[in-house]
Amino acid sequence: MEKYINIIDLSHSLGYTVSGLIIFIIGKIAYKLIHPKINIQQELVDKDNFAFILSYVGYFAALIIVIGGTIVGESYDFATDILLIFAYGILGIVLLLIAAWISNKLILTKFDLKKEIIADKNEGSGIIEAAIYIANGLILYGALIGESETLLSGITTFLIYWIIGNFVLIIASKIFTSWMSYDIHTEIENDNVAAGISFAGAILAIGIITMNAILDPFVNWTTTLVDISLQTVLGCILLPIIRLFADKILLPGRKLTDEIVNQEKPNIGAGLIEAFAYVAAAILITWSI
């Protein structure tokens, strides 16, 4: 049996898994501490607030991605690996929560996402906040993959990548909303779930592209910034083109904009098609570069 099962490796794997579960629990506690006014059980069970459920699940999906990055990143000895998992995992929790707050202020500036989610049960807002969490999870995952000479240098690089990634996410989102033929703020505030899904797909696409740009081994900051800038610009150019492609190929005979905003009941399916087109385009871009 020892020929096929390495007890030491198996025990290490169990240790990594348990560490990840503990970080997950810490993430739940941190969320509650940051949002003391939100009664999570009441929103999930008593109010059946699907908007909050979307956002809450998005947070934990992002957290799992970050935990994954801490585990699959560069391995040292077992004790060091556990230390790094907890150090980066707890820091990742803090950065996810900060990113949601920053994005609430800078991506959709005309209303409060959290208020829309809790007070108005706005499902479009819920899916957008979930996408913001997951996009940040992808950015942090990309920042975690790679080698660092010391814990301090690793954390420094981790933080800088996160700052750069969120800057790109905010700027690219502004560019995205500027060429849209409708006001995303108005549509989201009017509970247009289709528009929320579409915009969430664009945010996820930007997160995927940014993650890919920072996955490459670190050479120097000039190379990193050039790579991120080039891939972001490419994404901002191609995403609108892909949207036109989706209009003609995935929804023949109809216009996505008309289905999403120019009818009495917005077509959620059309919003999902547009979101899929953005995410698929981002994946194709990452495979092609």
N, C-alpha and C positions, 0 to 999 in steps of 0.2 A: 504493500500500500504506500510506503514511504517513497517508492519509485515514482508514483503518480501524484502524490499530494505532499507539498512542502508545507509543513506545519508552521514554520516561521513566517513564510509569505502569507499564509492564510490568516494567521494572527495579526499580522500587519494590516491586511485588508480589512479585518474586523475592526481594528483600531481606527482606521481612516473612516469607515462607515459610521461608527459610534460618534466620532468627532464631528462629522457632518451633521448627524442628527442633533447633537448638542447645540451646534451653531444655529440650526433651524429653530430650535426652541428659544435660543437667545434672540433670534430675529423676531419671533412672535412677541416676546416680552418687550423688545425695543419699540416695535410698532405701537403697542399699547401705551407705552410711556410717552411716545412722541404725540400720540393722539388721545389724550386723556378724556376729551369730551365725547369721543365716539364709543358708544356701547356696542361692542362688536357682536356679542351674542344677540342683542336686540335687533341689530341691522340684518344679521344673517337669518335668524329664525322668526322673530316676532313680526318684523316689518317685511320680510321677504324682499329686501332691497337688492335687486339684481344688479343695479349699477355698482353698489358697494362690493358685491360678490365678485364682479369682474375685476375691479381695481385690486381687491384683496388677494385674489388668486394670481393676478399679474405680479404683485409684489413677491409672493412666495415662489412663483415660477422664476423670477429674476434671481431670487436668493439661491435657488437650487443651481442655477447656471453659475453663480459666483462660487458656491461651494464646490461645484464640479471643477472650476478653474483652480481652486486651491489644492484639490486632490491630484489632478492630472498634470499640474505644473512640474517643474524640475524637482526631482527627488534626490534627497540626501540620505542621511541615516534616519531611522524611524523616529527617534526623539525630536530631531530637528524638523522632520516633516510635520509632526503633530503640532509643534510650536508654530510653524508657518501657517498651517491650516487655521489655527485659532486666530493668529495675528491678522492674516489677510481676510479671514471670514468675518470677524467682528468689525474690522475697518470697512469691509464691503457693505455690511449692514448699514453703518453710519452713512456711507456715501450714497447708497440707494435712497435712503430717506431724505438726505439733503437734496439729491438730484430731483426728486419729486417736487419738493418745495420750490426749487429754483425754476424748474420747468413750468410750474403753475404760475409763476410770476412773469416769465419771459417768453414762453411759447404761445400761450393763449392769454393775452393780457387784458382782455375786456371783461372777464368774469373770473370767479373763483371756482376752480375745478372741484375742490373738495366740497364746497357748498352745494354745487350742482349735483354732486353724487349723493350727499347725505340728506340735504333738505328737499331737493327736487327729484331725487331718484332718477337722475338723467343718465340713461344707459350709454348714450354717445360719449358723455364725459367719462364714464367708468371704463369703457374700452380704450379711450385715449390715454388715461392715466396708467392702465395696465400696460399699454404699449411703451409708454415712457419708462416704466420700471424695467420691462424686458429689454428694451434698447440699451439701458444702462447696464443691465446684467451682462449683455453681450460685450459691451465696451470693457467692463471690468474683467470679463473672461479673457478677452484679447490681451489685456494688460498683465494678466497673471501668467500667461504662457511665455516662458523664457527664463533665462538664467540671471542671477544677481550674485555679486561677490559677497555682499553683506545684507543683513536684514534691513539696515537703514537705507542702503542704496536701492534695495528692492521696493521698499515702501515709498521712497521718493519718486521712483519711476512710476509706480502704481498710481500715485496721486496726480502726477503730471499728465499721464495718459488719460486719467479720468477727467481732468480739467479740459484737456484738448478735445476729448470725445464729446463732452457736453457743450463746449463752444461750437463744435461742428454741428451737433444735433440742433442747437438753437438757430444758428445761421441758416442751415439747410432747410429747416422748417419754415423760416421766414421767407426764403426764396420760393419754397413750394407754395405757400399760401398767396404769394404775390402774383403768381401766374394763373391761379385758379379763377374761374369765371364767376364764382359766387363767394360771399363772405362766410368763411368757415365759422367765425365767432357767432354770427347770427343764426346759422343753421344748427350749430351745437346747442346754443342757448334755447332754441325752439324745439329741442328734444328730437332732432333729426338723427336717428340712430344710424341710418345709411351713411350720412356724411361723417359721423364719428368713426365708423368702421373703416371708411376710405382713408381718412386722415391717419388713423392708427396704423394702417398698412404702410403709409408713406414713412411714418416715424420708425417702424420696424425695419423698413428697407434701409433707411439712413443708418440705423444702428448696426445692421449687418455689414454694410460697406465700411463703416468706421472700424468695426471689430477686425475685419479683414486687413485693413491698412496697418493696424498695430500688432497683428499676429506675427509679422516677420521678425526675425532676430534683430535686436537693437544694435545699430552701428554707431550712429550719432544723431543728435537732435535735428540737425539740418536735413539728413536723409529721411528721418521719421516725418517731419513736418511736410516735406515735399511729397512723400508718398500719400499722406493723408489728404493733402490739398488736391493732388491730382485725382485721386479716387473719388473724393467728394465732388469735385467739379464734373467728373465723368458721370457720376450718379445723378447730379442735378440736371445734366443735359439729357441723359437717357431716360430718366423716369417719365418726363412728359411725353417722350416719343413712345414709350411703352404704353402709356395711357391711351394714346391715339390708336396703337395697335390693338389694345383690348377693346376699344370702341368698335373697330372694324371687324375683328376676328372673333372675339369672345361674345360680343353682343351685336350681331349683324342686324341692320335695319333699325337700330335704336341708338340714341346717344346716352352715354352714361350720366352726363350732367342732368339731362331731362329726367331720367329715371330716379336720380338721387335727390334733386331739389325742385324740379319744375312740375310736380304733380301733388295732388292733395295728400296722398299717403306715400311717403318716400319708399322706394324699392330697396329693401335691405339686401336682397340678393345682388342687385347692381353694385351696392357699396362693397359687398364681399368680393365680387369679381374684380373691382378696381383695386381693392387691398391686395388680393392675390397677385394681380399683375405687377404691383410695385415690389412685393416680396420676391416673386419669381425673378423679376429683372435684377434685383439686388444679388440674388444667389448666382444668376448667370454671370453678372459682372465679376463677382469674387472668384468664380471658377475660371474666368477668361483672363484675369490679370496675373 
